[in-house]
């Protein structure tokens, strides 16, 4: 099957996923008790003012009509207007999305950079002391609540040791770099803004570690499982019998094959990181979509909440599409099966 047909097939699936997410978020958001019009108008507003506001916002229409209006706008790239900010939701998300994406990418880089070596060591030294340490780290990462870990890191590295900042992307007194991508680290590199680069790196360490620690355990366990399977294959024993060094066989032969099933884990991790960033951003006062969504939920801002869910789901499906295509590049046999 050609790449073009595969892409078309996956994009059709993407449309169905986004449609399903929009239906679910729409239903759930309207099941939450409360009246957004009353929250906007205030407790002292008369019933007439609230009724007029509900009519202006279209909240007095039947739910199917409200959803159809939302879906029609979604097709044209309109996620609606935020009840809380009175701005298009898409513009609000564009302003906050780069900060969240930068945090998620750095967290994924950390989880991959540390998780893969730990998984390899755990498999090579199976049931030994190193393996026990890695498995303990993996279980700790998976079971540790992000908010507890984040608060602990803030107390230790910011409150006690005074080594790292505890909130924000940049401190007062340092201007953000000229915006090119919206990623402070990348933009600082591209513009040669050394103070902003150093400061943005220091500010992202704690939230990225908190967000990536859970997925570090997932990556390490996946790599360990795949490596154990590869190390028991005949080609590994043949390579060792031919006189190749142990770590040469592990790194050049076993590890590349073990990474193939791990691509899926990394792809799924990216979507989880975008959703999981909401809690981490709240703990570290990171100015991303997390704070925007939390404030929108508190204000019963349905368009903003649904827009966030649809955007992240869309990014999630795109990442999985990229994973499917990467699979076919790594292993052409998958292309033939597809």
Order of alpha helices (4+ residues) and beta strands (2+ residues): alpha-alpha-alpha-alpha-alpha-alpha-alpha-alpha-alpha-alpha-alpha-alpha-alpha-alpha-alpha
